[in-house]
Amino acid sequence: MEHMEHLLTNRANWAHTPRALSLALLVLGAANGGSVATAAPVPGEPPAAVVDGVVMPAWLERAGKRQPIAPGTVLQEHDRIETGANARILLTLPEGSKIKLGEKAQLGFDTLMAKREGEEGNIFLKSALRVATGAFRFTTNALAGITSRRDVSIRLATVTAGVRGTDLWGKQGGDKEIVCLLEGKIEVARDPVAGQSSEPVILDQPLQFYIAPKDQPALPIDRVPEAKLAEWAVQTEIARDVGGASLDGHWKISFDKQTKFATAIALYEELRKQGYAAQFYPDRLDGKRIFRVELGNLSSEGDARALALKLGASTKAITSTPSVSR
């Protein structure tokens, strides 16, 4: 730790210690968004999915590595994202569709590809999503459907929903799989279970829903009551003042500015391990060398204060409630 601190604050030595420099730059790069999660898409092609909002803790798993998710994270094929308790994620796809993910959820991208077509550059999106657990909502952009094409399927444990210009909500629970049509049309198919045919069924009436109990035949298609729909919908929405971060968020929380290097880097690493996209960087204050640990892009003052109180009460390495500022 002392050697890294020396490197971070004594640049004259960097050229003579390339291995240690690489380690120091790795810390700074990860702290300031320079990670594989924000890698640029193929030149000329739109990013296939971008994180617009998140209520942490949340993680991205890519190529066997795990890191916290922050607004602006660009997702790729074969990525897997996960949310913790009371967490949420909002994703935007290039043709305007939105994916919302609830707490304690896992979503994988078996296929994820976007490309421009024709002289006008209309977007074709091909995606196969796999929901291992938790609640989700997929909402398409009706206007974008006029100029863009999509081939999207959503897979639960045994149920697959084909999206056709749709607003749908679903959940993979421990004892059942649920798919509920809010608007549009979906085709739902299920793997053979308990001798039941796997012939697909069509949901084309708002609020129709399909439930497949574990190891049992699917229940008859029914219409969800408004009260139950409201109960389901809140499971995927990002509420106000709960610690949410977004691409256009300008608030941040800052931790003890007088912390020594070893303590600061330990806090930074602990927060990121817990699913909070902390940033770490060296600075100076009143002629003294300091090390800052911050969480930025918070959507509002209320979100920043809620997260500061939560982390101040739950993280042992934090000795006082973090400060809030813009």
C-alpha positions, 0 to 999 in steps of 0.5 A: 500500500505504501508503495502504491501511495508513493506512485500515485503522488510521485509521478517522477518515479512512474517511468522507472516502475512500470509494473507498479505503475500499471497497478496504480493506473488500474486502481485509478482507471477503475475508480473513474470509470475506465473499466471494461464495463464502459467499453465503447461499442463497435465503431459505427454501431450503437451500444446494445444496452446502457445502464440509465439508472441504478439503485445499488447494490448491483453488479456486472459479471463479465468474463469471470470478473465481477464489478459494481454497476454505475450509470453509463455502463455499456452491456455486452453479449454474455454479460450477467447483471445482478441486484441486491436487496432493495436494488433496481436497474433501468436499462435502455436499448438502442431503439428506445426499449426499456428493461427494468429489473427488481431486487435480488434479480439476475439477468443474463444476455445470451444474445445482445446485438444492435446494428444500423440498417439501410441509408437512414441508419435504422436500428435492428436489435437482436436480444435473448434475455435470460431471467434466472431470478427476480422481477423484470419489466420490458417496455418497447418504444411504439414510435421506434417500431416504425423505423426499427426492427427487433427480435427479442425473447425473454427466457425464464426457467421453463417459459419463453416470451417472444416480444412483439411491440410490447409492454410486459412484466414478469417474474422468476420466483422460487415456486412459479414463473409469471408473465403478464401482458400490459400492452401489445402482444406476446407469444408464450411457450413453455418446455414440456412439464408434467406431460403438458404440451409445449404448444405456444399460447398468445396473450393479446389482451391487456392484463392477461397473465400466464403462470407456470407453477414449478413442476406442474402444468401452467394455469389457465390464462386469466386477467390480473386484478388492478390491485395485484398489478400495482403490487407487481409493478412497484417491484421494478420501479425506481422510487424517489429518494431511495439512493438512486443514481442516473446518467443525469444525476449531479449529486454525490456523497463524499467520505472522510477527506482526511483518511490515510491512503490505506484506509481510503483504498480499503473503504473503496474496495469494500464499497465496490465489493458490496456493489457500490460503484465508488470512486477513489482518487488522490487530491490536495487540500490546504497543501496536504495530500488527501485521498477522496472516496466518493459515490456520484451520479446520484439523482437528487439530494434526497437520493444522496442523503438516503444513501449516505444514511444507509451506508453510514449505518451499515458499513463498518469502515465508515466512521461517520455519515458521509457528506452530501454535495453537488 
